[in-house]
Each structure stands twice: as C-alpha cells, then as structure tokens.
Amino acid sequence: MKTSILYIVICILIFSCKENTKVEPIPVKLDGYTISGNAPGVYNGLRAYLKSTNEKGLLKNQDTAIIMNEKFMFEGKVDSIEAWYLEVDSYDSSFPFIIDNANLSIVVNKDDIRKSKIEGNPINNTIADFNAQLIKLNDSIEKTRARYREMINNKENVTGMSQKVANLKDAIALYPHQFIKNNKDNPYSMVLIHTMIRRNTSKKGMLLESYDALNEALKNSNLGKRVAKSIPDIRKQYDIIAATHIGRKAPNFSAPNPNGKIIELNAIKGKATLIHFWSSWYGASRRENKRLVQLYDKYNDKGLEMIGVSLDGNADQKHPKSDWKKAIKDDQLIWNQISNLNYFNDTISKAYSIRSLPASFLLNSEGVIIGKNLNGNSLDSKLKELLELN
C-alpha cells in the first residue's frame, strides 16, 4: 500500500514544488539538449530509454542509449518544454523529469529509479525537494495507520485517528492546486492539470478552479489546447455534482411507488425531509432502514417527511420489484417509497451523483440541502434544529 500511494502521488504531483517556491518559466533554447547519465552500480549493456506521452497518455520511446561503464548519453532537440521519463532495463518504474533544450545530468538510483536525481534547470531542481516532502507525508500516513491498528488491537481510544489519516491525504491532494495558484503563468501548471485529468485524481471543482486560474497563453499552448478538449465534459460532470451541494435546492424528481403511483419530491416535503437512497440487496442499507424506522416514529408527527429511493434492479436480481416490495414490508418502511428499478443507472441516482449506498440528503422546509449522509447524533441534532424542538 505504501508503494502504491507514493507512486500515484509522485505521478500526479511531480510538476509541483514546495509551497511558496517560485519558479520562473524556462525559455526553450535553439541548440538542443544533452543528457549526461551516471548510473553507479548498474550493469554494462543495459539500455536506458527516453520516453514521452502520446495523445492517449501512453509512453512512447524517444531515444535509447546503452549503459557502459556506468555512463550513458542522450542528445536531441525539443520544440517545447515537456514532461519526459527515463526508464532503464530491469526496472519496473520510471523517473519523471522536465526536458528542455539545455544541458542536463541525471544520477540513477539503482535501488529505486524514482529517487534518481537531475540537475540542469530550476524546474527539475524542485522535484527532488517536492518528492522528499511526499515521502515524508506518505511515511506519516503509514505510521498513523500502523498506530491506529495497534490502538485497535490494544483496545485503546482511537478517536481522531482516522481523521488524521484523512487530513494527510487531503494535504497531498491539495499540493498541485497550491502550485497552480502560485504559478498561473508557469507551463508546468498546465502539465499538472493534464496529468490530473488523465489519471482522474482530483475533485472536479478543484480541477476547474485551477484550470480557470491559468493565463490565456498557457491555455493557447499546444498542451493547453489538448487539455481544453476535456474541460467541457468535466464542467458537465461538475454541474451535476454541484447541483446537490449543501446550500443548493434539491433537484425535484418523481418515480412510481410499489403500486405504480407516481410520487414527486416537491409534493411530499415537510418541515424537514430526508431523501434516502437504498436497496433490498445491500446489507448496510437494510441495517440503516432499522434506524430510520425509529427516526420516523420519533419525528414524523413533528414535521419530518421521508422518501426512500430504491436502486433495486441490478443484473443479479431476477425479480427486483418483488425483492423491493418484500424489503419494504420486512423492514416496516411506512413512508413514501419509489423506484425505477434501474440500479445505479436510475435518473434520480445520476441527478444526485450517488456512487454508493446507503446515501441520504436532508432538506429544510424550503427544499434546500442542509446535510448529507448524516447519521446518529448528528442527524438527530439537525432534525431537532429544523423541527424547532430545541
């Protein structure tokens, strides 16, 4: 797990730098590049490869050199500053770096090529520092997880431990966006945007905010034009997600109940309304139903309305409607229940960006979303507030 996390993060963030580090864009020279390689401990005869990415994000070979006496050399010319990769036979990874028409030198780390070092332009000089920061963050995550497991085994109080891990993950995820915010005219901000889009490693809203912050020269560059092709689709995806953000009015919907009657959200809203997505086939949903029965009994006569949206209808169900109706009866769900019996392809599910079950949205009397996936004391407290019971 440690290796995979570090690999993903390095791939995403290699073009960033430490917070508050300013790097000026490097003009491309006209006389070409040279890359002098030093590979201590690497066997003679192994090949080193220079690779770039094609339109699909796959690596393609640019040049090959044979390592002799722990040395190798590349020479060539690039038309623009790019992100390339160094690979060496028998290594299962690669070393990312920034190439321009300059004199560069690389020292290969024979134990882990990703920890190789490069000199020759200021941008590359930031990579080692940044990766060192990532390694520290990754080590912190692993140590926190190990401590978490230890505390569980020792039956210690683990309050806050999972949040510590989440905070470390969030810090890593924010690195590229911090870089872009501080480097709106740096071409590597666009490289970073491109990487995040290809790997789908950033929240849509953050990605669009970072892209919109870039200056027009970057957007009109070759890479910028390539990235721009993906932006409209990302905006559409984000608009759907944003429609159910807290503070937004919940999208209206309708679907048949078990008897075929069409039930509409706007027609059944109360002082507080809980939209609950569930299914008969998922154990966690069924367990949540038991808690909701108690909640409905406690607050319905005080103004709480609920509507259950079932995502029954998956490929493994021979009789989804019967399964759904039986679950309603067995779980004693007496509030409004609707379903198109279309699994996660359901139009309501898509409108609310449902990715897992159970899921819920709490609305106030105006139909505005004021909570998501609340449970236990948090949900109870919010209901008391909405129903003016405090």
N, C-alpha and C positions, 0 to 999 in steps of 0.2 A: 504494500500500500504506500509506503514511504516513497519508493522509487517512482511509482506511477503518478503520485501527486506532484512530485518535484518535476517530472518530465513534462506534465501538462502545463504546469505553471511557467516553466522556463520557455516552453514553446510559445506560450501566449505573450509573455512579458519581456522577451529578450531585447526588445527595441526600446524599452523604457529605461529609466535611470532613477537614482535615488531622488527622493523628494527634495525640491529646492536646488537641484543640479541643473544648470542651464547649459545647453549645448547649441552652438551656432551651426546652421546648415552648412554642409561642405560642398563647394562647387566641384563639378567633375572636371578634372584636368584633361588635356588633349593627348598626352603621350602614352596613355595606357597604364596598366598596373603590373606590379611584380609581387608575388607572394613567396617569401622565403620561409620554408618549413624546417623545423627542427623537431625530430621525433626520437628522443632518448629512450632506449630500450625497445624500440620497435624493430622487428626483423627486416633484414635486407630482402628486397624483392616484393614486399607488399605494396599494393597500389593505393595511392591517395586520389580522391575524386573531388572535384569542384562541382556542386550541383545548385541549380536554381529551381524555382517552382513554375509550373506551367499554368494555363488558364484554369485548370481544374484543381490546382493546389498540390499536384503531384510533383515529386522531384524528378528533374531531368538532368542528364550529365552535360556539363560544360567543358570539362577538361580532365585529363588523367595524368598522373605523374607516378614514377616508380621510386620508392624509398630506397636509397643506397647510402650506407654509412650514416644512417640516422638523419639524412637530409633529403629534401625534395624541393622543387621549384615550379611555380606556375607563372606564366606571363600571358598577357592579353589586354583587351580593352573593353570597357563597358560604356554604353551610351548614357547611362544614368545610374545614380546611386541605387543599389539593390540589396536585398537580403539574400545571401547565399549560404551554403552549408558545405562543410568539409566532412568527408567520410573516408574511412580507412578500412581496408580489408580486415575481416575477422572482428570488427567492432559492430555491435548491434544498434548503435546510435550514431548521432552526427553532432557536429559542432557548428552552431549558427553564428554568422558574423555579418558585418556590413562591408560591402565591397564598393570601392570607387577607384578611379584611376590614380592610385598612389602606391607608395612602397609599403607593403605590409609584411609583418613577420608573425608566424604562428609557432607556438611551442605546444606540441601534442602531449596530452596527459595519457600515458599508456594504460593507466588503470581505469580512467573514465574520460572518454574523449570530450564529453560535455564540459569538463573542467579545464580544458585547454585554455591557453592564454594568447591574446593577439595584441599587437601594437601597430601603430602607424597612422591612426586618425582618432580624433577626440571621441567620436561616437562609440567606437569599439572599446575605448578605454573605460566607458561607463558600464559595459556589460558585465565585466568581472565583479565590480562592486555591487551591481544590482543582483546578480546571481548569488553572491555571498549573502545578501540580505534575505533572499528567498530561501536559501538553505537554512538560515537561522530560524526563519518563520516556520519552515517545514519541521525542523527539529523541535521547535516549541510545540507544534501540533502533536507530534508523535509522543513527546514527553508528557503532555497533558492527557492524551488518550491513555497512555500507559498508567499514569497516576489514577485516572478515572477508573480503569479496570481494577487496579489494586484496591481502591477505596470500596468498590462494589464487593470485591472478594472479602474484604475485611469488615464489611457491613458498616462502613463509615458514612457520614452525611455527605452526599455527593451534590448538594445544592450548588448550582452555579458552574459546575464543571463542563456540562455540555455547552453552556453559553460561552465559556472561554474558548472552546474549540471553534464554535461558530464565529466568534469575534476574529480569531486568527484567519479563518477562511475569508471573511469579509475584507480584512486588511489586504490580503493578497489580491482579491478580486478588484479592489479599488486602485491598485498600483497603475495599471495602464491608463486609467481615466485621469488620475492625478498628473501623469506625464503629459497627456494631451492638453489638459487645462493650462499647463505651464509652457507648452511648446506648440502653439496653434499654427505656427508657420514652419515647423520642422517636418521635413518629408517623412520621417520615421513615425510621426503620428499617424500618417495615412497607412504606412505599412502595418502598424499596430491594429488599426481599425480593420484592415483587410484580414489579418490573422484571426481576430476575434470573430469576424463574420464566417470565415471558412470553418472554424472549429466550433462555432456556436457556443462560445464560452462567456458571453456577457449578457446581462439583462437588456432587453430591447430598449427600454427607456434610457438607460445609461449610454448605450451604444449610439443612439440617435443624438443624444445631447452632446456627446464627444464629437461625433461627425459634424454636426451643425456648427460647432465652435471652430472648426478648421477654416483657414483662409481660402479664398477663391482660387489662388494659384495652385494650392495643393489639390483642390477638387478638380481642376482642369488639367492636372498632370495625367500621364498615361495610366498610372495605377489608380489615380483618383477617378478617372472615367470608368475604369473597370469596377471599382467599388460602388460607384453611383448606380450601376445597374441593379445592385442588390437592395438599395435603400428604399425604393417604393414598396417592395414586398415586406420589408421589415417594418415600415410605417403602418402598413395594413395590419400586421400582426400585433403591433403595439397598440393600435387604436382599439382592437378587440380587448386586449388585456386591460387597457386604461379605463374601459367602459365600466369595469367593476372594481375600480379603486375605491378605497374608503373616501367618502365625501361626494361620490358621484351617485346620481339617481339610478336605482337598479333598473336594468332593461326589463321591459314588460315581456311576458311570454304566456303561452297557453298550450294546453295539451289535454287529451282525454283522461278522465278518471277510469277506474276499473269497469264502470258501467257504460262507458262511451261518452259521457257528458264532458263537454269542453269547459275546463276551468282556467280562468285568467288571473294572473297575479294581481293586477290592479283592482280586481273585483273583490278580493278577499283580504286586503291589507287591514291591519288593526293599528292600535297604538304602537305595537311592536310586532314585527313579522319576521319569522325565521324561515328562510329557504334552505331546505336540507336535501342534498344530493346523496343517494344511497343506492343499494341494490340488494336483491334477495340472495345473491350468490356469494357475497363477501362477508365473512365473519365479523370484521370490525364494524361494518355498517349495522349488522344486526345487534351487536352489543351496544352501539350508540343509540339504537332505537329504544332500548330499555330505559336509558337515561332520559331520553326525550319524552317518553310517556309520563314520567314523574314530573318533568318540567311543565308539560302541557296541563296536567292535572292541577299543578300549583298555581299557574298564572293565566290560564285561558279566560276565566271569568273576570280577570282584571284587565284584559285588553290584549293578550297575546294571541296572535294567529300564526299558524304554521302551514307550510305547504311542502310536501315531500315530492321530490322529482327522482323517479327511479331510472337507473341506467341498465335495467334488465334488457336482454336481447343479444347477449354475446353468442358467438358461434357455437359454443358448447351446450347451449340451452335448447332442448328440443321443444319445450313448452314454456317460453318466457312469461307469457301472460298468466298462466296458471301458477307458475313459481312466484310471480309478483303478488298475485291476489292471496295466495296461501301465506306469504310472509306478512302481508298486511294484517291478516286475521290472527296468525300465530303471535305476532308482536303487539297486537291490540293497538294499532295505529288508527285512531279515530278522527284525526284531522285530514285535510284535503290531501289526496294522493293523485299524482298524474304521471304519465309516462308515454313516450312514443315507441318504447320497446326497441330502441335503436342503439343501445350500448353507448360508447363514447362518441359515436357519430351523430348523436342527438343534437338537434339545432340549439336547444337550450343549453346543453353541456358546452357546446362550442361558444355560445354567446357569453358564458360565464368562465370560459377558459379552464374547465375542470380537467385536471390531469390525474387525480387520484380520489379515492373515496375512503371514508365519508368526507363531505365538504359542506360548509354552511356559510350563509350570509345573513347578517342581522340588519334589519331596516328599521328606521324610525317611522313616525306616523306620516311623514311626507314621502316615504319610499326611498329615502337616502340611505346608502350603505354606511353603517357606523361600526361594523365589526365583521371579521372573517374568522371562521373556524374557531370561534370561542367555545370553551367548554368549562365544566366545573364551576369554581367560584367566580371566574372571570365572566362567564355567561350569566350567572345568577345575579351578580352585581350590576351588570349592564342592563339586565331586564328590570331590576328594581328601579334603576335610574330612569329608564324610558317610561315605565308604568307609574312613575312618581310615587313609589312606595317607601322611599327612604324617610 
